[in-house]
Amino acid sequence: MRTKTFMVVGVLVALLIAGVVSFYASSSPDGLEYVAEKTGFSDTADESATEDGPMAGYSAKGVDDPRLSGGIAGITGALVVLVLAGGIAMLVRRSGAERGDAGQRHRAPETTSQQQGSLRRPSARRRPAQQRGAEQQPGSGG
């Protein structure tokens, strides 16, 4: 599979999962909220600065259907993460291109055929079958 096809399929699968699975997210409080409620300091928490934002509460504002609202919020969140990660990857790749090592893989230097021959495992020298047979005595176990 080509890289571009792989990337497109990966993005589509991520968006599908974000849109569908987000509806099934737990409505229970997360770990920090649970501990705050158990220890009694949840009342002291300040309101979030993004509480009135378009995706506050893991749902899209202005959408009445909770399933659709959660799906839109999930897809939007996944897109934001994918765009940010892709942008960072492009910046890192460009900075490598400016240094002159973009697209190069770190490989061992090429070896010549003479060097390759000396790197091979030495093979056992073959003796003629008659000599091998003469050295082995019947009943010697070897």
ChimeraX attribute file (.defattr): number of C-alpha atoms within 10 A of each C-alpha:
attribute: neighborCount
match mode: 1-to-1
recipient: residues
	/A:1	5
	/A:2	6
	/A:3	8
	/A:4	9
	/A:5	10
	/A:6	11
	/A:7	11
	/A:8	11
	/A:9	12
	/A:10	12
	/A:11	15
	/A:12	12
	/A:13	12
	/A:14	16
	/A:15	21
	/A:16	16
	/A:17	15
	/A:18	21
	/A:19	22
	/A:20	17
	/A:21	13
	/A:22	21
	/A:23	20
	/A:24	10
	/A:25	10
	/A:26	8
	/A:27	7
	/A:28	8
	/A:29	11
	/A:30	9
	/A:31	9
	/A:32	10
	/A:33	14
	/A:34	13
	/A:35	13
	/A:36	15
	/A:37	13
	/A:38	10
	/A:39	9
	/A:40	10
	/A:41	11
	/A:42	14
	/A:43	8
	/A:44	8
	/A:45	9
	/A:46	7
	/A:47	7
	/A:48	9
	/A:49	7
	/A:50	10
	/A:51	10
	/A:52	10
	/A:53	11
	/A:54	13
	/A:55	19
	/A:56	13
	/A:57	13
	/A:58	17
	/A:59	22
	/A:60	21
	/A:61	16
	/A:62	9
	/A:63	12
	/A:64	10
	/A:65	11
	/A:66	12
	/A:67	15
	/A:68	17
	/A:69	20
	/A:70	26
	/A:71	25
	/A:72	24
	/A:73	23
	/A:74	26
	/A:75	19
	/A:76	17
	/A:77	17
	/A:78	19
	/A:79	16
	/A:80	12
	/A:81	12
	/A:82	15
	/A:83	12
	/A:84	12
	/A:85	12
	/A:86	12
	/A:87	12
	/A:88	12
	/A:89	12
	/A:90	12
	/A:91	12
	/A:92	12
	/A:93	14
	/A:94	14
	/A:95	13
	/A:96	14
	/A:97	13
	/A:98	9
	/A:99	8
	/A:100	10
	/A:101	13
	/A:102	13
	/A:103	9
	/A:104	9
	/A:105	7
	/A:106	7
	/A:107	6
	/A:108	6
	/A:109	6
	/A:110	8
	/A:111	10
	/A:112	8
	/A:113	9
	/A:114	8
	/A:115	10
	/A:116	10
	/A:117	11
	/A:118	9
	/A:119	10
	/A:120	8
	/A:121	7
	/A:122	8
	/A:123	6
	/A:124	6
	/A:125	6
	/A:126	7
	/A:127	9
	/A:128	8
	/A:129	8
	/A:130	8
	/A:131	9
	/A:132	10
	/A:133	11
	/A:134	9
	/A:135	9
	/A:136	11
	/A:137	9
	/A:138	9
	/A:139	6
	/A:140	6
	/A:141	6
	/A:142	7
